Structures are given as C-alpha cells and as structure tokens.
Amino acid sequence: MRIQVRRTGGFAGIERHAEVNTAGRADASEWRSLAERAVAAGRDAPPAGVPDGFHYEITVDGRTVYATDPYLTEEQRVLISRVLKEGA
C-alpha cells in the first residue's frame, strides 16, 4: 500500500509532502487499517478550514481525500503524523 500525505497552509505556508510504502513491512496490516479508516472519514473535495490552519491531501493507493485542522479525526491525525515522520 502506498500512502502519501501533503500538508499545505499554516501561518508560514510551508508545504510538506511525504510517502510511505507498506509493502514488505511487518506492520503493514496496522498501516492498512489506519489508512482505510482515515480515508473513509475524508472528503472528496477540499473543505473550508480555519485561517492559518493546515490543509491535508491524503492519497492511499491512488484514492485522494481531503481534511483540515482542526477537524481531523483521530485516525487522520495519527496517519498524517506517522507518514510525515516516517516518510520524511
């Protein structure tokens, strides 16, 4: 499974992008479960956020959804954090 996260916005407007490929990982099933729940809660179009808030584009195996701070689900928050940390 290929998981990509792109974060835009924020006060400084600095974009971050990272990717994790779970193929061959011992924790691949954990990643899959988390990614499926995060995508299920996402939106098909970028939602309106708050001023200076972050906007996220989450792509899992070619399917892209959108989310914004402070309206992330717990699964989205965890997935975004893990991908930006491990995929950096």
N, CA, C and O atoms as CSV, one atom per row, in Angstrom:
chain,resi,resn,atom,element,x,y,z
A,1,MET,N,N,0.842,-1.170,0.000
A,1,MET,CA,C,0.000,0.000,0.000
A,1,MET,C,C,0.896,1.244,0.000
A,1,MET,O,O,1.876,1.336,0.739
A,2,ARG,N,N,0.530,2.164,-0.831
A,2,ARG,CA,C,1.289,3.422,-0.933
A,2,ARG,C,C,0.444,4.543,-0.323
A,2,ARG,O,O,-0.674,4.799,-0.770
A,3,ILE,N,N,0.980,5.200,0.688
A,3,ILE,CA,C,0.266,6.254,1.405
A,3,ILE,C,C,1.051,7.553,1.262
A,3,ILE,O,O,2.234,7.621,1.596
A,4,GLN,N,N,0.373,8.577,0.760
A,4,GLN,CA,C,1.008,9.888,0.587
A,4,GLN,C,C,0.214,10.938,1.359
A,4,GLN,O,O,-1.015,10.895,1.418
A,5,VAL,N,N,0.940,11.871,1.944
A,5,VAL,CA,C,0.315,12.989,2.647
A,5,VAL,C,C,0.974,14.278,2.177
A,5,VAL,O,O,2.199,14.386,2.112
A,6,ARG,N,N,0.130,15.252,1.851
A,6,ARG,CA,C,0.618,16.592,1.502
A,6,ARG,C,C,-0.072,17.571,2.431
A,6,ARG,O,O,-1.300,17.621,2.506
A,7,ARG,N,N,0.735,18.349,3.141
A,7,ARG,CA,C,0.211,19.356,4.065
A,7,ARG,C,C,0.524,20.740,3.516
A,7,ARG,O,O,1.670,21.036,3.178
A,8,THR,N,N,-0.491,21.582,3.430
A,8,THR,CA,C,-0.327,22.959,2.978
A,8,THR,C,C,-0.971,23.884,3.995
A,8,THR,O,O,-1.650,23.442,4.921
A,9,GLY,N,N,-0.743,25.172,3.803
A,9,GLY,CA,C,-1.353,26.161,4.689
A,9,GLY,C,C,-0.495,26.449,5.898
A,9,GLY,O,O,0.731,26.348,5.853
A,10,GLY,N,N,-1.154,26.807,6.974
A,10,GLY,CA,C,-0.436,27.183,8.177
A,10,GLY,C,C,0.005,28.630,8.106
A,10,GLY,O,O,-0.104,29.270,7.060
A,11,PHE,N,N,0.492,29.135,9.193
A,11,PHE,CA,C,0.891,30.533,9.279
A,11,PHE,C,C,1.989,30.875,8.270
A,11,PHE,O,O,1.937,31.916,7.616
A,12,ALA,N,N,2.982,29.992,8.150
A,12,ALA,CA,C,4.109,30.259,7.249
A,12,ALA,C,C,3.850,29.792,5.823
A,12,ALA,O,O,4.579,30.176,4.908
A,13,GLY,N,N,2.835,28.977,5.622
A,13,GLY,CA,C,2.511,28.498,4.280
A,13,GLY,C,C,3.520,27.522,3.704
A,13,GLY,O,O,3.635,27.397,2.485
A,14,ILE,N,N,4.251,26.830,4.563
A,14,ILE,CA,C,5.263,25.882,4.103
A,14,ILE,C,C,4.606,24.532,3.819
A,14,ILE,O,O,3.916,23.975,4.673
A,15,GLU,N,N,4.826,24.014,2.617
A,15,GLU,CA,C,4.247,22.737,2.222
A,15,GLU,C,C,5.173,21.595,2.614
A,15,GLU,O,O,6.393,21.697,2.490
A,16,ARG,N,N,4.571,20.497,3.093
A,16,ARG,CA,C,5.325,19.269,3.378
A,16,ARG,C,C,4.659,18.126,2.642
A,16,ARG,O,O,3.437,18.092,2.496
A,17,HIS,N,N,5.467,17.197,2.183
A,17,HIS,CA,C,4.957,16.025,1.477
A,17,HIS,C,C,5.804,14.836,1.889
A,17,HIS,O,O,7.028,14.931,1.986
A,18,ALA,N,N,5.140,13.718,2.130
A,18,ALA,CA,C,5.868,12.505,2.477
A,18,ALA,C,C,5.071,11.299,1.989
A,18,ALA,O,O,3.869,11.387,1.736
A,19,GLU,N,N,5.762,10.184,1.864
A,19,GLU,CA,C,5.143,8.963,1.361
A,19,GLU,C,C,5.703,7.766,2.106
A,19,GLU,O,O,6.885,7.726,2.449
A,20,VAL,N,N,4.833,6.787,2.355
A,20,VAL,CA,C,5.244,5.527,2.965
A,20,VAL,C,C,4.692,4.401,2.099
A,20,VAL,O,O,3.516,4.408,1.736
A,21,ASN,N,N,5.540,3.443,1.774
A,21,ASN,CA,C,5.118,2.242,1.065
A,21,ASN,C,C,5.165,1.108,2.080
A,21,ASN,O,O,6.225,0.795,2.622
A,22,THR,N,N,4.018,0.498,2.334
A,22,THR,CA,C,3.939,-0.517,3.386
A,22,THR,C,C,4.304,-1.919,2.913
A,22,THR,O,O,4.348,-2.849,3.718
A,23,ALA,N,N,4.564,-2.081,1.622
A,23,ALA,CA,C,4.905,-3.405,1.090
A,23,ALA,C,C,6.127,-3.966,1.821
A,23,ALA,O,O,7.161,-3.307,1.923
A,24,GLY,N,N,5.990,-5.183,2.323
A,24,GLY,CA,C,7.104,-5.850,2.983
A,24,GLY,C,C,7.341,-5.439,4.424
A,24,GLY,O,O,8.257,-5.948,5.070
A,25,ARG,N,N,6.532,-4.531,4.934
A,25,ARG,CA,C,6.702,-4.103,6.323
A,25,ARG,C,C,5.990,-5.078,7.254
A,25,ARG,O,O,4.932,-5.613,6.922
A,26,ALA,N,N,6.573,-5.298,8.403
A,26,ALA,CA,C,5.962,-6.183,9.396
A,26,ALA,C,C,4.649,-5.610,9.924
A,26,ALA,O,O,3.759,-6.361,10.323
A,27,ASP,N,N,4.528,-4.287,9.928
A,27,ASP,CA,C,3.328,-3.629,10.452
A,27,ASP,C,C,2.372,-3.176,9.340
A,27,ASP,O,O,1.571,-2.264,9.547
A,28,ALA,N,N,2.452,-3.807,8.169
A,28,ALA,CA,C,1.642,-3.404,7.022
A,28,ALA,C,C,0.141,-3.471,7.307
A,28,ALA,O,O,-0.604,-2.601,6.857
A,29,SER,N,N,-0.313,-4.477,8.039
A,29,SER,CA,C,-1.745,-4.599,8.319
A,29,SER,C,C,-2.227,-3.465,9.223
A,29,SER,O,O,-3.356,-2.996,9.081
A,30,GLU,N,N,-1.390,-3.032,10.137
A,30,GLU,CA,C,-1.729,-1.897,11.007
A,30,GLU,C,C,-1.857,-0.619,10.181
A,30,GLU,O,O,-2.802,0.149,10.363
A,31,TRP,N,N,-0.911,-0.395,9.277
A,31,TRP,CA,C,-0.963,0.765,8.388
A,31,TRP,C,C,-2.229,0.723,7.532
A,31,TRP,O,O,-2.906,1.739,7.373
A,32,ARG,N,N,-2.553,-0.464,6.976
A,32,ARG,CA,C,-3.722,-0.604,6.114
A,32,ARG,C,C,-4.999,-0.237,6.867
A,32,ARG,O,O,-5.828,0.520,6.363
A,33,SER,N,N,-5.148,-0.764,8.043
A,33,SER,CA,C,-6.337,-0.492,8.843
A,33,SER,C,C,-6.467,0.997,9.156
A,33,SER,O,O,-7.548,1.571,9.024
A,34,LEU,N,N,-5.379,1.610,9.565
A,34,LEU,CA,C,-5.379,3.039,9.887
A,34,LEU,C,C,-5.685,3.871,8.643
A,34,LEU,O,O,-6.483,4.807,8.701
A,35,ALA,N,N,-5.059,3.536,7.529
A,35,ALA,CA,C,-5.271,4.289,6.289
A,35,ALA,C,C,-6.707,4.164,5.800
A,35,ALA,O,O,-7.291,5.152,5.354
A,36,GLU,N,N,-7.282,2.985,5.874
A,36,GLU,CA,C,-8.663,2.788,5.426
A,36,GLU,C,C,-9.638,3.623,6.250
A,36,GLU,O,O,-10.568,4.214,5.701
A,37,ARG,N,N,-9.432,3.674,7.558
A,37,ARG,CA,C,-10.314,4.483,8.422
A,37,ARG,C,C,-10.120,5.975,8.168
A,37,ARG,O,O,-11.089,6.734,8.168
A,38,ALA,N,N,-8.889,6.395,7.954
A,38,ALA,CA,C,-8.610,7.812,7.695
A,38,ALA,C,C,-9.226,8.254,6.377
A,38,ALA,O,O,-9.793,9.344,6.296
A,39,VAL,N,N,-9.124,7.431,5.351
A,39,VAL,CA,C,-9.690,7.768,4.042
A,39,VAL,C,C,-11.218,7.764,4.103
A,39,VAL,O,O,-11.860,8.622,3.497
A,40,ALA,N,N,-11.800,6.818,4.822
A,40,ALA,CA,C,-13.256,6.731,4.930
A,40,ALA,C,C,-13.852,8.006,5.535
A,40,ALA,O,O,-14.979,8.378,5.211
A,41,ALA,N,N,-13.105,8.668,6.403
A,41,ALA,CA,C,-13.592,9.887,7.055
A,41,ALA,C,C,-13.246,11.156,6.271
A,41,ALA,O,O,-13.660,12.249,6.656
A,42,GLY,N,N,-12.494,11.021,5.177
A,42,GLY,CA,C,-12.075,12.184,4.389
A,42,GLY,C,C,-13.174,12.693,3.474
A,42,GLY,O,O,-14.222,12.065,3.321
A,43,ARG,N,N,-12.917,13.832,2.875
A,43,ARG,CA,C,-13.866,14.443,1.938
A,43,ARG,C,C,-13.321,14.334,0.524
A,43,ARG,O,O,-12.111,14.268,0.308
A,44,ASP,N,N,-14.241,14.316,-0.432
A,44,ASP,CA,C,-13.846,14.209,-1.834
A,44,ASP,C,C,-13.366,15.528,-2.421
A,44,ASP,O,O,-12.736,15.544,-3.479
A,45,ALA,N,N,-13.656,16.628,-1.749
A,45,ALA,CA,C,-13.214,17.960,-2.185
A,45,ALA,C,C,-12.627,18.679,-0.977
A,45,ALA,O,O,-13.039,18.421,0.154
A,46,PRO,N,N,-11.677,19.571,-1.198
A,46,PRO,CA,C,-11.076,20.284,-0.071
A,46,PRO,C,C,-12.117,21.081,0.712
A,46,PRO,O,O,-12.796,21.935,0.142
A,47,PRO,N,N,-12.251,20.811,2.016
A,47,PRO,CA,C,-13.197,21.571,2.834
A,47,PRO,C,C,-12.612,22.920,3.235
A,47,PRO,O,O,-11.399,23.124,3.190
A,48,ALA,N,N,-13.489,23.834,3.626
A,48,ALA,CA,C,-13.021,25.122,4.147
A,48,ALA,C,C,-12.389,24.867,5.510
A,48,ALA,O,O,-12.930,24.121,6.327
A,49,GLY,N,N,-11.279,25.471,5.737
A,49,GLY,CA,C,-10.605,25.313,7.018
A,49,GLY,C,C,-10.734,26.573,7.843
A,49,GLY,O,O,-11.680,27.343,7.681
A,50,VAL,N,N,-9.794,26.774,8.714
A,50,VAL,CA,C,-9.744,27.970,9.538
A,50,VAL,C,C,-8.545,28.800,9.091
A,50,VAL,O,O,-7.600,28.252,8.522
A,51,PRO,N,N,-8.563,30.109,9.336
A,51,PRO,CA,C,-7.405,30.924,8.952
A,51,PRO,C,C,-6.112,30.361,9.553
A,51,PRO,O,O,-6.062,30.012,10.732
A,52,ASP,N,N,-5.097,30.283,8.741
A,52,ASP,CA,C,-3.773,29.787,9.127
A,52,ASP,C,C,-3.773,28.322,9.559
A,52,ASP,O,O,-2.808,27.865,10.171
A,53,GLY,N,N,-4.823,27.587,9.258
A,53,GLY,CA,C,-4.876,26.161,9.580
A,53,GLY,C,C,-4.236,25.343,8.480
A,53,GLY,O,O,-4.041,25.822,7.363
A,54,PHE,N,N,-3.915,24.112,8.804
A,54,PHE,CA,C,-3.329,23.210,7.819
A,54,PHE,C,C,-4.425,22.518,7.016
A,54,PHE,O,O,-5.503,22.222,7.530
A,55,HIS,N,N,-4.127,22.270,5.753
A,55,HIS,CA,C,-4.990,21.520,4.845
A,55,HIS,C,C,-4.204,20.273,4.439
A,55,HIS,O,O,-3.003,20.339,4.181
A,56,TYR,N,N,-4.894,19.148,4.387
A,56,TYR,CA,C,-4.235,17.879,4.097
A,56,TYR,C,C,-4.856,17.198,2.886
A,56,TYR,O,O,-6.072,17.203,2.692
A,57,GLU,N,N,-3.989,16.620,2.090
A,57,GLU,CA,C,-4.389,15.771,0.968
A,57,GLU,C,C,-3.808,14.401,1.290
A,57,GLU,O,O,-2.591,14.241,1.379
A,58,ILE,N,N,-4.676,13.421,1.463
A,58,ILE,CA,C,-4.260,12.068,1.814
A,58,ILE,C,C,-4.576,11.161,0.630
A,58,ILE,O,O,-5.728,11.066,0.205
A,59,THR,N,N,-3.554,10.498,0.100
A,59,THR,CA,C,-3.748,9.602,-1.035
A,59,THR,C,C,-3.303,8.206,-0.634
A,59,THR,O,O,-2.173,7.996,-0.194
A,60,VAL,N,N,-4.217,7.257,-0.797
A,60,VAL,CA,C,-3.926,5.861,-0.476
A,60,VAL,C,C,-4.227,5.032,-1.714
A,60,VAL,O,O,-5.375,4.925,-2.146
A,61,ASP,N,N,-3.182,4.451,-2.272
A,61,ASP,CA,C,-3.309,3.634,-3.481
A,61,ASP,C,C,-4.138,4.319,-4.566
A,61,ASP,O,O,-5.011,3.703,-5.177
A,62,GLY,N,N,-3.854,5.591,-4.793
A,62,GLY,CA,C,-4.494,6.330,-5.874
A,62,GLY,C,C,-5.793,7.035,-5.520
A,62,GLY,O,O,-6.275,7.839,-6.318
A,63,ARG,N,N,-6.374,6.774,-4.370
A,63,ARG,CA,C,-7.596,7.470,-3.950
A,63,ARG,C,C,-7.210,8.632,-3.044
A,63,ARG,O,O,-6.518,8.449,-2.043
A,64,THR,N,N,-7.669,9.842,-3.411
A,64,THR,CA,C,-7.317,11.040,-2.663
A,64,THR,C,C,-8.534,11.594,-1.940
A,64,THR,O,O,-9.621,11.710,-2.507
A,65,VAL,N,N,-8.323,11.936,-0.666
A,65,VAL,CA,C,-9.339,12.622,0.130
A,65,VAL,C,C,-8.685,13.831,0.787
A,65,VAL,O,O,-7.461,13.959,0.804
A,66,TYR,N,N,-9.516,14.713,1.325
A,66,TYR,CA,C,-9.038,15.967,1.902
A,66,TYR,C,C,-9.547,16.126,3.325
A,66,TYR,O,O,-10.615,15.627,3.679
A,67,ALA,N,N,-8.766,16.831,4.132
A,67,ALA,CA,C,-9.135,17.117,5.514
A,67,ALA,C,C,-8.441,18.404,5.946
A,67,ALA,O,O,-7.472,18.833,5.320
A,68,THR,N,N,-8.933,19.012,7.009
A,68,THR,CA,C,-8.328,20.236,7.524
A,68,THR,C,C,-8.268,20.213,9.045
A,68,THR,O,O,-9.066,19.551,9.708
A,69,ASP,N,N,-7.309,20.947,9.573
A,69,ASP,CA,C,-7.277,21.218,11.006
A,69,ASP,C,C,-8.316,22.288,11.276
A,69,ASP,O,O,-8.499,23.155,10.422
A,70,PRO,N,N,-8.969,22.288,12.341
A,70,PRO,CA,C,-8.888,21.377,13.486
A,70,PRO,C,C,-9.911,20.246,13.424
A,70,PRO,O,O,-10.280,19.698,14.462
A,71,TYR,N,N,-10.371,19.891,12.237
A,71,TYR,CA,C,-11.459,18.928,12.083
A,71,TYR,C,C,-11.004,17.528,11.707
A,71,TYR,O,O,-11.780,16.764,11.132
A,72,LEU,N,N,-9.774,17.178,12.016
A,72,LEU,CA,C,-9.268,15.842,11.710
A,72,LEU,C,C,-9.850,14.813,12.675
A,72,LEU,O,O,-10.056,15.095,13.855
A,73,THR,N,N,-10.112,13.614,12.152
A,73,THR,CA,C,-10.467,12.510,13.043
A,73,THR,C,C,-9.183,12.033,13.712
A,73,THR,O,O,-8.084,12.384,13.283
A,74,GLU,N,N,-9.326,11.249,14.741
A,74,GLU,CA,C,-8.145,10.713,15.418
A,74,GLU,C,C,-7.318,9.857,14.461
A,74,GLU,O,O,-6.089,9.912,14.486
A,75,GLU,N,N,-7.988,9.061,13.615
A,75,GLU,CA,C,-7.272,8.217,12.653
A,75,GLU,C,C,-6.499,9.058,11.647
A,75,GLU,O,O,-5.362,8.729,11.310
A,76,GLN,N,N,-7.103,10.138,11.165
A,76,GLN,CA,C,-6.417,11.024,10.231
A,76,GLN,C,C,-5.211,11.667,10.896
A,76,GLN,O,O,-4.135,11.739,10.303
A,77,ARG,N,N,-5.388,12.132,12.119
A,77,ARG,CA,C,-4.292,12.780,12.846
A,77,ARG,C,C,-3.108,11.819,13.025
A,77,ARG,O,O,-1.956,12.194,12.808
A,78,VAL,N,N,-3.403,10.591,13.417
A,78,VAL,CA,C,-2.339,9.601,13.636
A,78,VAL,C,C,-1.661,9.246,12.318
A,78,VAL,O,O,-0.433,9.200,12.246
A,79,LEU,N,N,-2.456,8.993,11.270
A,79,LEU,CA,C,-1.873,8.643,9.970
A,79,LEU,C,C,-0.992,9.763,9.435
A,79,LEU,O,O,0.129,9.512,8.993
A,80,ILE,N,N,-1.485,10.981,9.469
A,80,ILE,CA,C,-0.711,12.131,8.977
A,80,ILE,C,C,0.598,12.270,9.734
A,80,ILE,O,O,1.656,12.466,9.135
A,81,SER,N,N,0.520,12.168,11.036
A,81,SER,CA,C,1.729,12.271,11.863
A,81,SER,C,C,2.741,11.180,11.526
A,81,SER,O,O,3.934,11.454,11.391
A,82,ARG,N,N,2.270,9.960,11.391
A,82,ARG,CA,C,3.179,8.839,11.090
A,82,ARG,C,C,3.801,8.964,9.716
A,82,ARG,O,O,4.999,8.734,9.553
A,83,VAL,N,N,3.002,9.327,8.724
A,83,VAL,CA,C,3.534,9.436,7.361
A,83,VAL,C,C,4.540,10.582,7.279
A,83,VAL,O,O,5.621,10.414,6.715
A,84,LEU,N,N,4.199,11.732,7.830
A,84,LEU,CA,C,5.130,12.868,7.754
A,84,LEU,C,C,6.409,12.587,8.517
A,84,LEU,O,O,7.459,13.123,8.159
A,85,LYS,N,N,6.360,11.764,9.557
A,85,LYS,CA,C,7.550,11.416,10.324
A,85,LYS,C,C,8.372,10.348,9.603
A,85,LYS,O,O,9.575,10.520,9.405
A,86,GLU,N,N,7.730,9.251,9.211
A,86,GLU,CA,C,8.458,8.121,8.618
A,86,GLU,C,C,8.781,8.316,7.162
A,86,GLU,O,O,9.755,7.753,6.664
A,87,GLY,N,N,7.980,9.107,6.461
A,87,GLY,CA,C,8.212,9.302,5.041
A,87,GLY,C,C,9.120,10.476,4.739
A,87,GLY,O,O,9.453,10.728,3.581
A,88,ALA,N,N,9.519,11.188,5.768
A,88,ALA,CA,C,10.342,12.388,5.574
A,88,ALA,C,C,11.763,12.047,5.191
A,88,ALA,O,O,12.581,12.945,4.992
